[in-house]
Every structure is written in structure tokens, then in C-alpha cells.
Amino acid sequence: MFKKKALVWLSVMLFVCLAAVFAACGTHTYAVTYDKGNAEATGTAPETKNYAAGAQVTVAENTYSLDGYVFDGWKLDGSDEVYQPQSKFTMPSAKVRFVAQWAKGWEGHKLVTVADVLAQIPDEESENIEFKYYIAGTVKSIDNATFGQMTLEDDTGTISVYGTQSADGSLRYDAMEEKPVAGDEVVLFIQTIKNFRGNTKEIVSAWIVHFAKPAAPSFDVNDYAAANIAAARQKAAGDKALVEGIVVRITYANGMKPNGFFLTDNTGSIYVYDSQVAPQVEIGDKVKIAGVRDNWILDDEKSNAAKFGYTGCIQLAEAHLVEKTATNQTADYSWVQNKTVKQIMDTPVSQNITTDIFKVNALVKKSVGTGFTNYYFDDIDGKTGSYAYTQCNGSDYAWLDEFDGKICTVYLTAINAKSSASGCVWRFVPVQVKDEHYTFDPANAAQFALDYYAVGQFEAAYQSDPALEVVTSVSSDLNLFDGAVTLAYASNNTSAVNFADEGGKKVMHTTNTANASATITITATYKSHPAATATVNIAVQQKPQYTSVTVAEAIAATADDEVTVTGIAGPSLVNQVGFYLIDETGAIAIKTAAKETLATISLGDKVTLKGTRKNNTNKGGTQAFLENSTVLLNEYGGHDYSTASFISGKTLAEIVAEATSSEYTAKVYTVQVEIKLVQEYYYSNIYVKDGEEELLLYCSGAKQYSFLSAYSGQTVTVELAICNWNGSYRGAVLSVTPSGGQKIVNRLNYDNQ
């Protein structure tokens, strides 16, 4: 009995011990802790919990925050694995530590870097790839102000952004009232990325969700040397100046945001460019400004400006408003010079007159075009002048509307010179305009005719007889005086220069058998008023001899070869500075070295010129032309260009189908087409059409084809070339002949001189 009870007791005890052992094994647990991962992070740590080995652990939610960053998961300490909150994790037989991971962020969105984006774009050409992420960086440059193309930069590299829109994608960059510029810090929401043509990795489309100006540098007024405005203008670029004066005109950026102002004292005027200071001042305020002397030129115009000796807009930048008194004070203009608009326009850009003010009599003209409004200031001949510089589509000059069509007293400044491969042209800002009921003194009519019509007819030198028809009668397009001024010409060396009456016209001839010179005296008479005279010195040079090739040989020349070719200056190029050179063998596009060069040529002149044979390969397209062409000899003559090489019998569809290489951009076709004009508020286009086939003409707007747009909807005969200046094959119309009418030649560049 005892043995039985003892056995039972031992069995019970053994069971209890084994149960205790197993219980002890089952309750052994390991801690899971969470670390904020950055000493600057704030918040309470998620609760530490113990789990048995093999248990399924639900990863905790993040409870930390870190300024400028977003939480990017929990990294398992000692491992590369990152877990997101609420994900599952199998507990090992050891304690576990999760460390918070942080990524740069903006308003709760994770930011990628330029390097991250580049890594996601394939090395070969691709279609658009959806890539919806946020990126922050600095705008290195705005490369196309219409579409908002920009170069974005951060610590990891740079990338091109082809196009940008407003934060909700509803507005294109150019329509945004406020938008980033070079130097601004931006956050973009990326839409798509791609590799363009196998060699350009880019962000195709992005929304500008945020931008800000960089932090302003520290400022100490003692670093700036006090100077009057005339002295400040003479300072070197980079010098710091402290000036005092009266605000006389405010300028505006897109959206009518003040971005600068003109300041005057009793010595001169200067432009202050600063979008932070400009909103703080009003016209008439007396202010003291500290700024850095600067010469401003658009980045993409600098090389052309340097070619013509233009050093840029004289201004003060990086400005600080030191003092301001709202006096509504009238500016002192006693120092201002009286000039004509023509004299300003004729001032070489190497003589930097920017932001200086001149007093002129000018015709104010408002011009409303397709999607734009401009204001012009022309001299009293109604022709010589330029337009007002606007960034607001003319809205900043609406105050000029009351002066439209009137000759007014204008305090005018050239704020800059638009610089292109063809030359530099002054652009104006009217500082003040007064309608003082301008009247012209008829006693000045003779001098007016000399200044605006007579003297400018002549070149300084002639190498061939120009057979130049000279002006003999001048009237006023603006009705400044009644009747006409009579002009007479006399040469002091008729063996070199003489004037002949031919068919009721007065024609100047030169005899170019030997080098000589002559002084031409021009006498202007108007009614009973005293006559006025002017003299012009002309050099007559012996006609040089050049060895030149035909146009066909120029077309066949090897790329980059220098070519000397003779032909007739034919129809104008469009949206390019130049014309088509034509002889019996062919036609080729000529781009002149400068607008001044083109000004020495008239339609129909026989010219020998030298240029470099080029095939434009912009964006994969090809265009045959001669580049930087200079005139060696102009034999004048007013010739009709030959059409012997022009191709007829082709349909428009056949012409378009053939346009696959530069070979076809040096051909001219005669073809019957319909003219199609498309006019919208912000743009206009013009096409030639044959049934379902239509070809867009290359231009900046249909206004450049005004001689053609009059025939919209009509079937006409055109002389048509294929061109490719921007990567797409487009049309170029040399002439139009309406049904039963006379041929009208494209004179665009000749008429714009």
C-alpha cells in the first residue's frame, strides 16, 4: 500500500516538475524597442514590448517627428531590412531594436534627389515614364520662359525640367502671376521623366508646388560709398554705392509685380533692380538706396552683346532701402539732354546710354497683336523708333493709352539693348509723358527732309555703280507741314559720282575705274523758307575681282567649308536674319553676319558674298545654309531673280514626303495651294494646304507672313521651300501669285531695316 501511494506521489511530483519546466520555457520573452534615429527628432518612443521567440510582431506606428524630414520606416538594427508600421515581423530568440529612418521631406511628402531621378531614367531613348515624386532644389537657370523649362540643381547634380506648371497643373509657367526665377529655391511635383533621343535625361513635366527666395545676406550700410547718381553710373561693376534721389518710374514683372524703379537726382538717372525693394516705394518718394553697381544682360544674349560691344543695362542691384520719405516730390530734369528718337536709335550700343533719360518729341503708338500689346515711340517721321520694354504684355503701359496717336514730350530712357546675332536694338521705358500739343515749325521742314530722308540714302563707299534712285521730294506722313520739300544734289567730282535724270527720276551713278572720292551737297527747299544744306562724303573704290562659285556649287560644298558665291539677293528668310541667294542653278538660304550687313542689301541686288557652308542639325533636323555671310561686293541693279532651278509639277504631299534631309531645304518648288490662317489670342499660325495635306509655315506668328495672310482661304500659286531651323520640317514661302494677279515677293527682312 505504501509503495503504491509513494509511486502515485512520485508521479504527481514528476508531472508538476515537468510542467514547471515547460512553463518556464514558454514564458521566456525578448524585448522590442524603438529608437528615434536622430538626436534632433522629438516625440515619445513607441511602447517597448516583450515577445516570445517565433511570435508574429506587428511593427509599431511612428510617434516621432523631425523638422524638414519625413519618417521612412523602421530599420532593423544590424540589418539592411526596413519595416513599415503595421507590417509583420517574426521574433527571433534575441532582443530587437528598430531605428527610425528619415528622408528629406516637404509638408509630409518624401523628397527625392536629382541623383535619385537620374538613376530611374534609362540610358537609352525612352517614352515618358510616370514618376510621381517630390523634389527640392535651386533653379540654376530658366531656359525657356514660355514653357518654364529650367535647370534644377541640388547637392547631387543637375537635371533639365522640360516644362513646368502651377501647383494644380492648370497654368503654364508663362501664365503664372508669381513664378520662380534663377536662384530661387523650389519644390516640384514630378509627373513624368524620360531619356530624350538617347542623350538627354530629363524631367518632362512638373508642377511648381512651392518656391522661395534665398535668404538675404547680411547688410551693413557702412560698406557702401556715398555718391551722386552720375558718379554711381561711372562706378565699376561690383562696386557698392549709396545714392539718394526721387523715384520717377516703377517697372513691373509678369502679374504687375513691382520689380524695379528709376531714380533721379540733379545729376542723372539710374535703374534700381530689386523685387523686394520696388514694392516699398511710390513715384515721388525721396529714397536713399544702397546697391551694387551692375551691368545686366540676359544670359542667352551675352555672346551676341559682346560681339557688338554692348556691356549691358547700367543699374543698381542687390538693393537695400535705407531711408524713405513720401514727399510726392517732382524730379529735377534740368540735366536732361534734348535729343531726337533717331539720334538715340543711331547711338552705337558700345556707347552705353542705358537708364539715362533724354527729352524727345515722339509719336506714341499702341499696337495690339495676336496675344500681345506693345507701345512704340517713333520719331516725328513716324517710322524711326523702338518699342517699350514690357514683361506684362503691355499692362504696365496702359497709362499711355491717352497719348496713343499723339506726338508728345517724352522723357525717355533706353533700359537695355536686345542683342541677337543680327545686332543690338535699343528698347525703351517712358519715364514721363506730356501732351503739350506739339506743333511743327514749317521753317524746319527743309532740315527735316535732310535729316530723315536725304542723308541716310548713301553708303560711305561704293565698289560698283549703285544706279541709286535718290529722293527728290519729301512730304510728311504725319502732316507736319503742307506740300513737299524739294531736294537737289550736286557732286564736286562728277568723274567719280554724278547725278542723271532718267525717265523722270534722279539717279546717282559712280565710276569705279579707279579709287576716288566725292562730296555730295544736298540742298533742301520748302516754299519761301530759307534753304538747308547737308554734305555727304562718298568713297568710290575700284571694283574688286573675286573668284566665286555658283549657288549649286555652294549647295554641294562640304560642311564647314568657306564659300564665295555670286547671285541675286532674293526673297527674305522668315524668323531668321537673311535671304535666299538665287542664280540659274539654285537657291540657298543666307544668314548674314549682322543686321547691319542686311541693311546694305536690297531685294534684287547682285551680290558676291562669303560664308560658311552649314547643315543645321538642331534636334535632329537638317537645314542647308551659309552662315555668318558677309558681302564682298554689291553690284546693285534691282534684278529679277531666276526661277530656272525651281521645281514644278509636284503636289504638296509629294513635296512634304521628300523633305527628309538638308538636300531638300535647298530646293524651291512652284505649287498651287490654299492659304490657311489660324488666329488665336496667344498665337497665330499660317499654313499652305492641298486637300487633306497641309504644311505649317515656319514663323514666330502669322504677322511675319502678312503679305500672304490676305489670301487666307484662297487658292494661289506660291514659290515654296522646305526649311528646318528648329528640328521640324516646315514651309517657307518666297512669293505668292494670286489668281490673275502679280507675283508678290517676301520682303520681310528688307522692309524691317
Secondary structure, DSSP 4 states (H G I P E B T S, - for coil): -HHHHHHHHHHHHHHHHHHHHHHHHHT-EEEEEEE-SSTT-EEPPPPPEEEETT-EEEPPPP-EE-TTEEEEEEEETTSS-EE-TT-EEE--SS-EEEEEEEEEEETTEEEEPHHHHHHHS-SS----EE---EEEEEEEEEEETTTTEEEEEETTEEEEEEEEE-TTS-SBGGG-SS---TT-EEEEEEEEEEEETTTEEEEEEEEEEEEEPPPPPP--GGGSEE--HHHHHTSPTT-EEEEEEEEEEEEEETTTEEEEEEEE-SS-EEEEE-TTTGGG--TT-EEEEEEEEEEE--GGGHHHHHHTT---EEEEEEEEEEEEE---PPP--TTPEE--HHHHHTS-TTS--TT-EEEEEEEEEEEEETTEEEEEEE-TTSSSEEEB--SSTTGGGGGGGGGTT-EEEEEEEEEEEEEETTEEEEEEEEEEEE-------GGGHHHHHIIIIIGGG--SEESS---EEPP-EE--TT-SSSS-EEEEEEES-TTTEEEEEETTEEEEEE-TTS-EEEEEEEEEE-TTSPPEEEEEEEEE-PPP----B-HHHHHHSPTT-EEEEEEEEEEEPSSSSEEEEEETTEEEEEEES-HHHHTT--TT-EEEEEEEEEEE-GGG--EEEEEEEEEEEE----PPPP-TT-EES--HHHHHHH-SSGGGGG-EEEEEEEEEEEE-SS-EEEEEEETTEEEEBPSSSGGGGHHHHTTBT-EEEEEEEEE-SSSS-EEEEEEEE-TTS--EE--HHHHT-
